[in-house]
Amino acid sequence: MTTMIETVQLTKRFGAKNAVDRLDLSIDAGVFFCFLGPNGAGKTTTIKMLTGLLHASAGQARLGGHNIVKEPVAAKKLLGYVPDHPFLYDKLTGNEFMRFVAGLYQMSETEHQARCGELLEMFEIAHVADQLIEDYSHGMRQKLSFAACFLHDPKIVIVDEPWVGLDPKNIRFVKRFLKQKCSDEGLTVFMSTHTLAIAEEIADLIGIINNGALRALGTVEEIKALHHRPGTLEDVFLELTQETEEAVLHAVDPVVPEGVSVS
């Protein structure tokens, strides 16, 4: 299998605090990976390093084999990104924003025309594509962000808390869309979320981070098996993210499936 996302001793310090501490991950093509952790655990900091928005204090990150710092253009050509609070240009229309994104990825007019309309229809915002983004609801903005993310047909998609503002119908559509892209086209998804039920439903692999350190890594069933008695993913999550010595001990030597590594 081809490794699409790899971090090696990835570390980010803010003053004396290690926001992310020596993170080692190796995620193969076609894997839907969910990154779980409480607020302030290091999820968004990790994502910002993977996308090149933050430089690591130590270690490195590679996307499709390309170092995000040394080969940023090659790495970002493979990448689609939906942040937790997407930045959109309010004085552009949806169509104008999609054209702007196409220009960033140096897409031809033919490529842009072939994909733009299809994506706007798929995410049910074609009817507002000529309206200014400032008039969009939060849900419409989120759907425009997803449409723009897939415009250049990325091989890796990183999404940070994508469900805010989406109604149940659109949450179901996005889940199915991403999962199908993984299984049918080999898309690699790295998703940060607080919604444990959704992670349990769609993840091929789950990582739990707390205080900047990876506490557990594995499939849903492997993560559940870390609990000292039969329990839910929520039970394990709460146990592993408690600020107690016992919680850390329970997180030692998790089961790690082939294709993913943790130090």
C-alpha positions as CSV (number, residue, x, y, z in Angstrom):
1,M,0.0,0.0,0.0
2,T,1.1,3.6,-0.7
3,T,1.6,5.8,2.3
4,M,-0.2,9.0,1.8
5,I,0.1,10.8,5.2
6,E,3.2,10.3,7.3
7,T,4.5,12.2,10.3
8,V,7.9,11.5,11.9
9,Q,8.4,12.7,15.4
10,L,6.3,15.7,14.5
11,T,6.4,18.3,17.3
12,K,5.1,21.8,17.8
13,R,6.1,23.9,20.8
14,F,4.4,27.1,22.0
15,G,6.8,28.4,24.6
16,A,7.4,25.7,27.1
17,K,4.3,23.7,26.1
18,N,4.4,20.9,23.6
19,A,1.1,21.3,21.7
20,V,2.1,18.2,19.7
21,D,4.7,15.9,21.0
22,R,6.7,13.5,18.7
23,L,3.8,12.3,16.7
24,D,4.4,9.3,14.5
25,L,1.7,8.3,12.0
26,S,1.7,6.4,8.7
27,I,-1.7,6.3,6.9
28,D,-2.2,4.4,3.6
29,A,-4.2,5.3,0.6
30,G,-7.9,4.6,0.9
31,V,-7.9,4.8,4.7
32,F,-10.5,6.9,6.5
33,F,-8.7,8.1,9.6
34,C,-10.5,9.9,12.5
35,F,-8.5,11.9,15.0
36,L,-10.1,12.3,18.4
37,G,-9.2,14.3,21.4
38,P,-10.6,16.9,23.9
39,N,-10.3,20.6,23.3
40,G,-6.7,21.7,23.3
41,A,-5.3,18.1,22.8
42,G,-3.4,19.0,19.7
43,K,-5.7,18.0,16.8
44,T,-6.0,21.3,15.0
45,T,-2.3,22.1,15.6
46,T,-1.5,18.7,13.9
47,I,-3.7,19.6,11.0
48,K,-2.2,23.0,10.6
49,M,1.3,21.4,10.3
50,L,0.0,18.8,7.8
51,T,-1.4,21.5,5.6
52,G,1.6,23.8,5.9
53,L,-0.2,26.5,7.9
54,L,2.2,26.0,10.8
55,H,5.9,25.0,10.7
56,A,6.9,22.2,13.0
57,S,9.3,22.8,15.9
58,A,10.8,19.4,15.2
59,G,10.2,16.4,13.0
60,Q,8.5,16.4,9.6
61,A,5.3,15.7,7.8
62,R,4.9,14.2,4.3
63,L,1.9,14.0,2.0
64,G,2.2,11.5,-0.8
65,G,5.9,11.3,-0.1
66,H,6.4,15.0,-0.4
67,N,7.8,17.0,2.6
68,I,5.2,19.7,3.3
69,V,8.0,22.2,4.2
70,K,10.6,21.4,1.5
71,E,8.1,20.5,-1.3
72,P,5.0,22.5,-0.5
73,V,3.7,22.9,-4.0
74,A,3.9,19.2,-4.8
75,A,2.4,18.2,-1.5
76,K,-0.5,20.7,-1.7
77,K,-1.4,19.6,-5.2
78,L,-2.5,16.3,-3.6
79,L,-4.4,18.0,-0.8
80,G,-7.9,19.2,-0.2
81,Y,-8.6,21.0,3.1
82,V,-11.8,22.0,4.9
83,P,-11.0,23.9,8.1
84,D,-13.3,24.2,11.1
85,H,-14.0,27.8,10.3
86,P,-13.6,28.2,6.5
87,F,-12.4,31.5,5.2
88,L,-14.5,32.6,2.2
89,Y,-14.5,35.9,0.3
90,D,-17.9,37.4,1.1
91,K,-17.9,39.8,-1.9
92,L,-17.5,36.9,-4.3
93,T,-20.3,34.7,-5.6
94,G,-20.1,31.0,-5.2
95,N,-19.2,30.6,-8.8
96,E,-16.5,33.3,-8.6
97,F,-15.0,31.6,-5.5
98,M,-14.9,28.3,-7.3
99,R,-13.1,30.0,-10.3
100,F,-10.7,31.6,-7.8
101,V,-9.8,28.2,-6.3
102,A,-9.4,26.7,-9.8
103,G,-6.9,29.4,-10.5
104,L,-4.9,28.6,-7.4
105,Y,-4.5,25.0,-8.6
106,Q,-3.8,26.1,-12.2
107,M,-6.7,24.2,-13.6
108,S,-7.6,24.8,-17.2
109,E,-11.0,26.4,-18.1
110,T,-12.1,23.0,-19.5
111,E,-11.2,21.2,-16.2
112,H,-12.9,23.9,-14.2
113,Q,-16.1,23.8,-16.3
114,A,-16.2,20.0,-16.1
115,R,-16.1,19.8,-12.4
116,C,-17.5,23.0,-11.0
117,G,-21.2,22.6,-12.0
118,E,-21.2,19.0,-11.0
119,L,-19.9,19.7,-7.5
120,L,-22.2,22.6,-6.9
121,E,-25.1,20.4,-7.9
122,M,-23.9,17.5,-5.7
123,F,-23.6,19.7,-2.6
124,E,-27.0,21.4,-3.4
125,I,-25.8,25.0,-3.8
126,A,-26.0,25.4,-7.5
127,H,-29.2,27.5,-7.0
128,V,-27.2,30.1,-5.0
129,A,-24.0,29.9,-7.1
130,D,-24.5,33.5,-8.4
131,Q,-25.3,35.0,-5.1
132,L,-22.8,36.7,-2.9
133,I,-21.2,34.5,-0.2
134,E,-22.1,37.1,2.4
135,D,-25.7,36.0,1.9
136,Y,-25.0,32.3,2.5
137,S,-26.0,30.5,5.7
138,H,-23.4,28.8,7.7
139,G,-24.4,25.5,6.2
140,M,-24.2,26.8,2.6
141,R,-20.7,28.1,3.4
142,Q,-19.7,24.7,4.7
143,K,-21.0,23.0,1.6
144,L,-19.2,25.5,-0.7
145,S,-16.0,24.7,1.2
146,F,-16.5,21.0,0.5
147,A,-17.2,21.7,-3.2
148,A,-14.1,23.8,-3.5
149,C,-12.0,21.2,-1.6
150,F,-12.8,18.6,-4.3
151,L,-12.5,20.8,-7.3
152,H,-9.0,19.7,-8.2
153,D,-9.7,16.0,-7.4
154,P,-7.4,15.7,-4.4
155,K,-5.9,12.4,-3.3
156,I,-5.8,13.5,0.4
157,V,-8.5,15.4,2.2
158,I,-8.1,16.9,5.6
159,V,-11.2,18.1,7.4
160,D,-11.4,19.7,10.8
161,E,-14.8,19.4,12.6
162,P,-16.8,19.4,9.4
163,W,-20.3,18.9,10.8
164,V,-20.9,22.3,12.3
165,G,-23.8,24.0,10.4
166,L,-24.8,20.9,8.4
167,D,-28.3,19.5,8.8
168,P,-28.8,15.7,9.3
169,K,-29.4,15.2,5.6
170,N,-26.2,16.9,4.6
171,I,-24.2,15.2,7.3
172,R,-25.4,11.8,5.9
173,F,-24.5,12.9,2.4
174,V,-21.0,14.0,3.3
175,K,-20.3,10.8,5.3
176,R,-21.4,8.6,2.4
177,F,-19.6,10.8,-0.2
178,L,-16.2,10.7,1.7
179,K,-16.5,7.0,2.5
180,Q,-17.3,6.1,-1.1
181,K,-14.4,8.2,-2.3
182,C,-12.1,6.2,0.0
183,S,-13.4,2.8,-1.0
184,D,-13.9,3.4,-4.7
185,E,-11.1,5.9,-5.6
186,G,-8.5,5.4,-2.9
187,L,-9.0,8.8,-1.3
188,T,-7.2,9.2,2.0
189,V,-9.2,11.2,4.6
190,F,-7.8,12.6,7.8
191,M,-10.7,13.9,9.9
192,S,-10.7,15.6,13.3
193,T,-14.1,15.4,15.1
194,H,-15.7,15.5,18.5
195,T,-18.6,13.4,17.3
196,L,-17.7,10.0,18.5
197,A,-20.8,8.3,17.0
198,I,-19.8,9.4,13.5
199,A,-16.2,8.4,14.0
200,E,-17.3,4.9,15.2
201,E,-19.6,4.6,12.1
202,I,-17.2,5.6,9.4
203,A,-13.6,5.3,10.5
204,D,-11.2,2.6,9.3
205,L,-8.7,3.8,11.9
206,I,-8.9,6.0,14.9
207,G,-6.3,7.9,16.8
208,I,-6.8,9.4,20.2
209,I,-4.6,12.3,21.2
210,N,-4.4,14.1,24.6
211,N,-1.9,16.7,25.8
212,G,-0.2,16.5,22.5
213,A,0.7,12.8,22.7
214,L,-1.0,9.9,20.8
215,R,-2.6,7.7,23.4
216,A,-4.2,5.0,21.2
217,L,-4.3,4.0,17.6
218,G,-6.3,1.2,15.9
219,T,-9.6,0.2,14.4
220,V,-12.8,0.9,16.4
221,E,-12.8,-2.6,17.8
222,E,-9.2,-2.5,18.7
223,I,-9.7,0.8,20.5
224,K,-12.6,-0.5,22.4
225,A,-10.5,-3.5,23.5
226,L,-8.2,-1.1,25.4
227,H,-10.9,-0.6,28.0
228,H,-10.5,-2.7,31.1
229,R,-14.0,-4.1,30.6
230,P,-16.4,-4.2,27.6
231,G,-17.4,-0.7,26.7
232,T,-18.2,1.8,24.1
233,L,-15.8,4.1,22.1
234,E,-17.0,6.9,24.4
235,D,-15.9,4.9,27.5
236,V,-12.4,4.3,26.1
237,F,-12.1,7.9,25.0
238,L,-13.0,9.3,28.4
239,E,-10.7,6.9,30.1
240,L,-7.7,7.7,27.8
241,T,-8.2,11.4,28.1
242,Q,-8.5,11.6,31.9
243,E,-5.6,13.5,33.5
244,T,-4.6,10.5,35.7
245,E,-1.7,8.1,35.7
246,E,-4.1,5.2,35.3
247,A,-5.4,6.6,32.1
248,V,-1.9,6.9,30.7
249,L,-1.1,3.3,31.7
250,H,-4.2,2.0,29.9
251,A,-2.9,3.7,26.7
252,V,0.5,2.0,26.6
253,D,1.2,-0.3,23.7
254,P,-2.1,-0.1,21.9
255,V,-2.9,-2.6,19.1
256,V,-1.6,-1.0,15.9
257,P,-2.8,-2.5,12.6
258,E,-0.7,-2.8,9.5
259,G,-0.2,0.5,7.6
260,V,-0.2,2.7,10.7
261,S,2.6,3.2,13.2
262,V,2.9,4.9,16.5
263,S,6.0,5.4,18.7
